[in-house]
Each structure stands twice: as structure tokens, then as C-alpha cells.
Amino acid sequence: MEQDRDMLRAEQRQRQESMLRQAALRPVIHASERQQQHGEYCADDAMRRVRQQQQSQQQG
């Protein structure tokens, strides 16, 4: 019985670790996919962000 419990615990730990690893990688994958899909949008967004920063600097 104890061996089974240890094996179950090990499986759960492995499952948690793999889930954490996937969760850590997911944002990176998601961001790269978004950049590929919306290349123009990303460039446009970056330009808009730069413009906003310049405006805020002028105001300050």
C-alpha cells in the first residue's frame, strides 16, 4: 500500500511540475504566435507606444 501511495505522490508531483513548466512556457509561445499572426498590428502598437511616451515626456 505504501509503495502505491509513493508512486501516486510521485505521479502527482510530476504532473504538477509539467503543468508549471507548461504554464511558464505558455506566455512565451502565445506572444510569439501573436507576433506571427499580427505582425503589422504589433509594429503599429509599438509605434503607438513610442508616440505616447514622447507625448508624456513633452507634457512632463
C-alpha positions in Angstrom: 0.0 0.0 0.0 2.8 2.5 0.9 4.5 1.8 -2.4 1.3 2.6 -4.3 0.9 5.8 -2.3 4.5 6.8 -3.0 4.0 6.2 -6.7 0.8 8.2 -6.7 2.6 11.0 -4.9 5.4 10.9 -7.5 2.9 10.9 -10.4 1.1 13.9 -8.9 4.4 15.8 -8.4 5.5 15.1 -11.9 2.1 16.2 -13.2 2.3 19.4 -11.2 5.8 20.1 -12.4 4.9 19.6 -16.1 1.8 21.8 -15.6 4.0 24.5 -14.1 6.5 24.2 -16.9 3.8 24.5 -19.5 2.3 27.5 -17.7 5.7 29.1 -17.6 6.2 28.5 -21.4 2.7 29.4 -22.4 3.0 33.2 -22.3 6.2 33.0 -24.5 4.6 30.7 -27.0 1.4 32.8 -27.0 3.4 36.0 -27.6 5.4 34.6 -30.5 2.2 33.3 -32.1 0.5 36.6 -31.7 3.5 38.4 -33.3 3.4 36.0 -36.2 -0.3 36.4 -36.7 -0.5 40.2 -36.2 2.9 41.4 -37.4 1.6 44.7 -38.7 -0.6 45.1 -35.6 2.5 44.6 -33.3 4.5 47.2 -35.3 1.6 49.6 -35.2 1.2 49.0 -31.4 4.9 49.6 -30.8 4.8 52.9 -32.8 1.7 54.0 -30.8 3.5 53.2 -27.6 6.6 55.2 -28.6 4.4 58.1 -29.6 2.6 58.0 -26.2 5.9 58.0 -24.4 7.1 61.0 -26.4 3.9 62.9 -25.6 4.1 62.1 -21.9 7.8 63.3 -21.9 6.8 66.6 -23.6 4.0 67.1 -21.1 6.2 66.3 -18.1 
